[in-house]
């Protein structure tokens, strides 16, 4: 992952996870997949500065949706790039 830009993907649908992961990998990125909003926030907090962008599904199963994950990411870095 040293030479590639790490992208955090929060997506709860396995098929979509696979499609996004393959597309990002083919594009030269290093995707990290989080299947829930809670896991994504844990990764963002625990790995500050590692991820260069967030790709977030807006509607997630669980307590936290993609909008909430984005709010947490922007608390860490107000200019953090997010794709919904």
N, C-alpha and C positions, 0 to 999 in steps of 0.2 A: 504494500500500500504506500510505500515511501514515494514512488515516482508518480502515483496516481492521486487524483483528488478524491477524497472520501466524501460520499454523499449518503446521508441518512434517509432511508425510505420507511415511512410508517404506513403500512397497508395490512389489513386483516384478511384479505382474500388471497389464498395461496396461488391461484392461477395468475392474478394480476401481479403478485409479488414476483413470480417467475418471469413474466414478460418485462416488467420494469428493470429487474436485476440484469437480465440478458441485454436489454437495450443500453443500460448504463455501462455495463462491462464492455460491450462492443464499441462504445463511444470513448473508451479509455479511462473510465471512472472506476472507483472502488466502492461499490454499494454495500451498505450495511442495512439489513432488513430488521425492522421492529414490527411485530405483529399487533402491537397495542400502543395506545397513546401513553400509557403509564411506562411501558418499557422504553419508548422513544425518549421521554423526558429523563428517565434514569440514565440513558446513554448520553444524552446531551450534557447533563450535569456532570457525570463522571468522566467525560472525555472532552472537556472544554477545549476548543481550539482544534480539535481533530477533524470535525466535519466542516465542509466548505459550503454545504447547502442542505436544505431539507425538501424532500418530496413527500407531501402529506395528502392522504385520503381525508376528505372532510368528515365523512360519516364513518365512524369506527364503532365496532362493538365495544362494550365496556363503559366505564364512567367518563372517560376523557375522549373528546373528539379531536379532529385535526386542527380546528381553530384554537383549541386550548393548548395543544402541542406547540403551535406557532407562537402563541403568546409567551410560553416559557422560553422558546428559542430567542425571541426578541428581547426578553429580559436579560438574557446572557449577552446578546449582541444585537443592538437595535437595527443594524444594517444587514443582518443575516438573511441571505437569499432563501426564499421559500416559494415553492411551486405547489399549488393546490390541485 
